[in-house]
Each structure stands twice: as C-alpha cells, then as structure tokens.
Amino acid sequence: MIQPNYDGFVRLLLITGAGASRNLAPDGSTLSLMTDWARHLCTALDEREAGLAGACGLRSGASGPAFEESLGLLLRWAQMQHFAERFKGLGGPSLARTPITRSRRSTTLRAGCR
C-alpha cells in the first residue's frame, strides 16, 4: 500500500513506454522521445566538434530503435577502452613475425578456419 508522505500527498512516479508518457510533462510541454534525444545528443556532440556525432555512429534523424542500438554500441565501446592500452601489442604490422602470429595461425588451422 502506498503511504502518503508528511504533507498528505502521495508521490508517484509513473513510467510508461513507446511515447505513452509524452504528454505527462508539466505546463503543457511534452517529454522527449528517443528521436528527440537523438537530435539533442547529436547537436551537442557536433557543437563540441564538427562531425563527432557521426564518428560515434549517431544520427540526428534516427528512429528510436536505431538510436538506442547506436547509443548502446557506443556505450559498450566506451566500457572496453581500458583494454585498448593493455592489448595494443596484439594488432598491427609489428606482429607479423612474432610467436603470437604463428600461434594464432596454428589455432585457426586446428579449428578448421581458413
């Protein structure tokens, strides 16, 4: 049961999806949808540096699902950046003649990949 707070009012947070809550903002304004968030974020990123939103894989006119997917990929990439420094030696031309490359090639052959 919801108990009223000290001033007698019940505080309620209602979360809905797919735009159903768009008109629940105060004073007749509307809440942002994913397409609005895409536009706001892309504008802010591009104001910071021209083309930054596109470099991050974000598009101002993206649909809600497309924006959510692109933003999710960007956030996942950001979470992995701490690995980049640690494993920087695993890529690039410097591995062409190292035991790591020979081992990787051997593992690939054993797995039946070509």
Backbone torsions as a table, in degrees:
resi	resn	phi	psi	omega
1	MET	NA	140.2	178.1
2	ILE	-82.7	126.7	178.6
3	GLN	-98.1	134.4	176.3
4	PRO	-65.3	149.8	177.6
5	ASN	-80.8	-173.0	-172.0
6	TYR	-60.1	-25.2	-178.2
7	ASP	-95.0	7.9	176.0
8	GLY	88.9	-4.4	-179.4
9	PHE	-97.8	146.2	175.2
10	VAL	-93.2	124.6	177.5
11	ARG	-91.9	133.9	-175.9
12	LEU	-139.1	134.1	172.4
13	LEU	-111.3	117.8	-178.9
14	LEU	-107.8	121.0	179.6
15	ILE	-112.8	123.5	177.9
16	THR	-127.8	173.6	-177.2
17	GLY	-127.7	174.9	174.0
18	ALA	54.5	37.6	174.9
19	GLY	84.4	-1.5	-177.6
20	ALA	-63.5	-25.3	-178.1
21	SER	-95.7	3.8	-174.4
22	ARG	-52.3	-38.4	-175.8
23	ASN	-94.3	14.5	-179.1
24	LEU	-90.6	3.7	179.4
25	ALA	-71.8	153.7	-179.8
26	PRO	-71.2	160.3	172.6
27	ASP	59.6	29.3	176.3
28	GLY	75.8	2.5	176.6
29	SER	-80.9	175.2	-179.3
30	THR	-119.2	151.6	175.5
31	LEU	-80.8	150.8	-179.1
32	SER	-72.1	141.0	171.9
33	LEU	-96.8	174.2	-179.7
34	MET	-59.2	-37.5	178.2
35	THR	-63.5	-34.4	176.7
36	ASP	-68.5	-43.7	178.9
37	TRP	-62.4	-37.9	177.8
38	ALA	-60.2	-47.1	-179.6
39	ARG	-63.1	-45.9	-178.9
40	HIS	-61.9	-46.0	-177.6
41	LEU	-67.4	-43.8	179.0
42	CYS	-62.8	-40.7	177.6
43	THR	-61.8	-46.8	-179.4
44	ALA	-62.8	-42.9	179.8
45	LEU	-65.6	-43.4	-179.3
46	ASP	-70.6	-26.3	173.4
47	GLU	-69.1	-32.8	178.8
48	ARG	-69.8	-44.3	177.8
49	GLU	-157.7	125.7	-177.4
50	ALA	-55.8	129.1	178.0
51	GLY	83.7	2.1	-177.3
52	LEU	-64.7	-40.4	179.8
53	ALA	-59.9	-47.2	178.9
54	GLY	-62.5	-39.5	178.2
55	ALA	-63.7	-27.6	178.1
56	CYS	-86.5	-1.1	-179.9
57	GLY	82.3	16.7	-179.0
58	LEU	-104.6	143.7	-179.2
59	ARG	-130.1	132.3	-176.2
60	SER	-60.3	-37.4	-177.1
61	GLY	-91.7	14.9	-175.8
62	ALA	-66.8	147.7	173.7
63	SER	-68.9	165.5	178.7
64	GLY	-54.8	-52.4	180.0
65	PRO	-62.7	-38.5	179.4
66	ALA	-66.2	-41.1	177.8
67	PHE	-63.7	-44.6	179.9
68	GLU	-61.2	-41.2	179.5
69	GLU	-65.8	-46.2	-180.0
70	SER	-63.8	-42.9	179.4
71	LEU	-65.3	-39.8	177.7
72	GLY	-61.2	-42.7	177.7
73	LEU	-64.2	-41.5	178.4
74	LEU	-62.9	-44.7	-179.9
75	LEU	-66.5	-37.3	176.8
76	ARG	-64.7	-42.3	177.0
77	TRP	-59.8	-44.7	-179.1
78	ALA	-61.3	-37.5	179.7
79	GLN	-67.3	-23.5	-176.9
80	MET	-92.1	-5.4	-174.0
81	GLN	-62.3	-27.0	179.4
82	HIS	-65.8	-18.8	176.8
83	PHE	-80.7	-23.7	-174.3
84	ALA	-56.5	-48.3	-179.3
85	GLU	-65.8	-42.7	-177.2
86	ARG	-62.6	-38.3	-174.6
87	PHE	-109.9	20.6	-177.1
88	LYS	-60.9	-24.8	179.6
89	GLY	-75.6	-5.2	-178.1
90	LEU	-84.3	-7.4	-178.2
91	GLY	-125.9	169.8	175.2
92	GLY	90.2	174.7	-175.0
93	PRO	-68.2	-17.4	-177.6
94	SER	-66.1	-15.9	-179.5
95	LEU	-91.5	0.8	-173.2
96	ALA	-57.0	-34.5	-176.1
97	ARG	-121.9	35.1	-178.3
98	THR	-109.0	160.5	176.3
99	PRO	-59.1	-28.4	179.6
100	ILE	-62.7	-43.2	179.8
101	THR	-64.7	-44.6	178.9
102	ARG	-62.0	-41.4	179.3
103	SER	-64.4	-43.4	179.7
104	ARG	-62.4	-42.8	180.0
105	ARG	-64.1	-42.6	179.8
106	SER	-63.0	-42.8	179.0
107	THR	-63.9	-40.1	179.1
108	THR	-63.1	-44.2	179.3
109	LEU	-64.1	-42.2	179.2
110	ARG	-62.8	-33.5	-178.1
111	ALA	-78.8	-5.1	179.1
112	GLY	83.0	14.5	178.7
113	CYS	-93.8	146.5	177.2
114	ARG	-126.7	NA	NA
